[in-house]
Each structure stands twice: as structure tokens, then as C-alpha cells.
Amino acid sequence: MNRGIPSLDGLRALSIGFVLLAHLSGTRGFFHLNIPGLGEFGVRVFFVISGYLITSLLLKEREATGTVHLPAFYFRRLMRLSPPLLFYLGVIFALSAAGEITLRQGDVIHALTYTMNFHFDRAWQVGHLWSLSVEEQFYLLWPAALLWAGSRAPAVCFAVIGVVPLIRVSLLLVARSMIIHSDELFFTVADTLAAGCALAFIQQRLWRSARYTRFQNSRAFWFVPLGALAILFNPIWRLQALVGFTAMNLCIMLTIDQAVRMPKTAWGRFLNLGPMRAVGLISYSLYLWQQLFLNRASDRLVCAFPVNVLLAFLMAWISFVAVESPALRLRNRWRLPRTSPVRRPSSGERIPS
């Protein structure tokens, strides 16, 4: 995580909050929420944040060194995501072997290969790994695409934002059975990640615009995050797929930009409160472990509210302290040798933060 960018941990906390609320709905002891897509909305916010953060880091490296060292990037991502995932999967596989939960055919191989978003007949306990699969596929493709595209990389982002909605609608027209999975396939959700990538490219230009700055500071800006939520409640799937999801991604993108730029506003101070940052810090481990306990199909005590929430946070904290943090320290200690010469910034040349 990049703790140097304000508000991002707070935004992660909001994102995981949407997921927790969606998965809590209907569990034993908790009321039923009739808000379709609430969890997917939280994941969508995660995706935009990821696209923005990863692209910002890649651009920073490219400006400082003249290139992006792909092996080092893949190593950093591997050490960031894989250890907590393997810890979670180890427990899931042990529970399956003990007969406590039932996995389905293909669950193990798709979980280990980050292809769960193409595996639809899956057990609940590993179902959420579709989003991690999308993330890994993004990490695999985007750095190489950025290097290949060079100065045309922003155009690639906007092309993805324009083309993916057409793919979504085409898929829904020819295969109505795919509606339930239309936001899980990489080629139908890549525009959400691309929205975050685009923000990294245009952010400085936006901030130089006096009109945009006035809009960010105005009360009218609240229509942006509220607009994203309003689209969430729109039941017309094809309209959402073609127009609504694109508008939602744009609203999320602008909301992230405002939160990052203006952390001293009331909204920014809320996002940067200690408890919000703490939840954001463990949000990855929390996303992994909540799926085991927030299961509305189970009547077990461990899946009953509020025990399920307490156990999810407890296991997330254990994962963060015992697995995630040591892996990150190890990652920072191990430096892969660079094969390309490093270009140092010339005097007066600014490296973007």
C-alpha cells in the first residue's frame, strides 16, 4: 500500500464496507437488504483505486528510470497478494478435507491460477476470488501494455473505456445467462480499471484547471458520488452495461481524485480518521476472510451476526500481522537486479508523487 497518498486507505475502508454489508444481508441474526449489486459496487471502487495507484507507481518509475522493470513489478505484486491468499486457501482446503465445507470441481485449480472469474460453478467460500483474478490479469497485462504503448498509453485507456461497454452489451444480447457474471470477466470489467488508469494520466492536467477546481470545492460536487450510488439502484441492466457503468466509473474516478487532492475537507478528514485508515490497511485480508463467515446459506454460529463480523475482523488482523506485513517487509528487503540502466532525473526535474 502507498501510505503517501492521502484518503486511499479510507476509500478502501468504504469499499470493503459495501462488500461486508452486502454479504451480511440475510445472514443469521441480520436483516435482509434489498440492494442488488452493493458488493459489486464496493469491488468496483477497489478496481478504480487499483488502476489509479498502479498506474501512478508505474509512471513514477518510468519518469525516474526511463522504463518499467517488469520482473520487479511482478515480484512486488506477487509478494503483495499471494501470501495472504495462500494462507486463506490453506485454511479453506483444510476445512474441505475435514468435511466442514464442500468445494466444487475446479475450485482449487482456478483459485491457485487466478482464473476464478472464468469459473462460475464454484463454492461460496472461494467465489469472491473472481475479483482477485481480475486484479492479477490486470497486473499481468497493463505494465507491458504501458511500456509498449509509450506516449499512446492514455489513448489505450480511453479506448478501453469506450470499447468495453459495447462488449458487455453484445454479450448480454447473445447470452442472457451471462448477465449474472457480466461484471466478472476481465474483458467486461476492464473499463473500470482503465478509469483509474486514466485518472493517473490526466490528474495533473485536471488540477491545473481553475474551473475543475471550483467544481471540486462546490456543493455541486456531491452530485458526483451520489450519482454513482443512484446508478447502483438502476434496474435496467442493458442501459447500465452500455451507459450506466461507464458513468459510475467516472463518478468514482472523480470522487477519488477529490478525496486525494482535498484531504482537509470534512469528507477528507473522515476518510483519514484513524479507524478508517486502520480498516483500509487490513482491507485485503478482510476481503479474503469475510467470505468464510458472512455466509447467508449457513446456520452455524460462526456465520451468525455479530459473531461472523468479529471472526472476520479477527482473522483479517491475524492475516495482516502474521502473513501480510512480514511478506511486505520481505518484499522491500529483496530487490531484484535491474537489467536496464537507471536514468536519474536531471536537476530541477520533478518526480510525480
Secondary structure, DSSP 8 states (H G I E B T S, - for coil): --TTSTTHHHHHHHHHHHHHHHHHTTSTTS-----TTHHHHHHHHHHHHHHHHHHHHHHHHHHHHSS--HHHHHHHHHHHHHHHHHHHHHHHHHHHHTTSS---TTHHHHHHTT-GGG--S--HHHHTHHHHHHHHHHHHHHHHHHHHHGGGHHHHHHHHHHHHHHHHHHHHHH-GGGGGGTTTSHHHHHHHHHHHHHHHHHHHHHHT-HHHHHHHHSGGGGHHHHHHHHHHT---HHHIIIIIHHHHHHHHHHHHHHHHH-TTSHHHHHHTSHHHHHHHHTHHHHHHHHHHH--TT--SGGGSTTHHHHHHHHHHHHHIIIIIHHHHHHHHH-----SS------TT-----
